[in-house]
């Protein structure tokens, strides 16, 4: 899955995906995230969506699931730099307020410190 980049910054895990997040890819994203969370002391997960060109309902479901899982475990979850298509999609399903969204590098640095 060359379109996915995982980076650890302190106790934060940053995921960056380039392309479309659809049913075909969400299973792989979940497996990779699960592998990183198991056995690691990750307190915060940030998903960079700046280069996501399209997201279907399974992509939305993936984000909702990760958000719920992290929050129930007492961990933090953020979306970072929403692309226009992702912002539009999350707005249409009225989920922009459901997620904590980081708009810039200053906000990102504050949660990854």
N, C-alpha and C positions, 0 to 999 in steps of 0.2 A: 504494500500500500504506500507507494511513493508520494502520494499527495498529502500524507499525514506526517506532521513533525511533532515530536514530544520533547519538551525541554523542562528540566527541573531547575527551579530558582528558589533556593532555600527550601522551605517546606511546601512550596507551591509547584503545581504541575501545570504547564502551559501546553495546550493542544492547539495546533494550527492546521486547518484543512483547506485545501485549494480545490475548487470544483463544485460539483453538485452533491448535496447530501440527500440521498434517496434510499429507498428500501434496499437496494443492492449493496449499499455501503454501511448502513447503520449497524448491522450485526458485527462487522469487522471493527467499527469504531468502539462498540461496546466491549468487545473482547480485548482490544488493546488497552482501553481505559481500565478495565477490570484487572488486567495483568499488572498495570502500573500501580494501582491502588492496593493490591494484595501484598502485604508484607512491607510496604513502604510507609513512612510517616508523612503522608501527604495531608496537609490541613486545608489546602485551598486548591481548587481546580478552576482554571481560566481557559475558556475556549475562544480562540481568535477566529472570528467569522468574516474578516475583512475581504477574503478572496473566495467566499462562497457565492456562486452565481445563481443557485437555485436550491430550494429546500422543500421537500414534499412533507406530507403528514407524518411519515415515519421519522423524518429528521426532527420535526417538532416534538414528536413523542420521545425521541432519544434525549433531547435537551430537557424536557419536563422530567423524565425519569432520573437523569443525572442530578438535576436540581433537587428533586425530592430526596433522593438517596443521600446526597451530601448533607443536606440540611438535617435529615433525621439522625445522621451520625455526628452531628455537632460540628460539621465542617463547612467551609465556605465555597460557594460556586458563583462564578461570574461569567458573563458574556463580554467579549472585548471587540470593539470596533465593528459593529454590525455593517455588513454591506447593504446597499440600497435594497436589493431583492429580499434579503433576510429581514430587514427592518419592515418592509412592506408586508411580508408574509406574517410575521409575528403581530403586526398591527391589525391585520385583517382578522386574525383569530383572537384578538384582544389579550395577548400575552406579554406585551411590552412591560406592563407593570408587575408581572409575575416574576420576572428575572431582575437580578441586579446587573446593570450594564455599565461597563467602564468605557468611557468615550475616548480617552487619550492616554499617553504614556505616563503622565503624572499620576493619574488614578491607578494605573496598573502598578506602578512602582510602590504606591502606598499599600496595596494589598499583598504584594509579593515580598515586602520587607521582612 
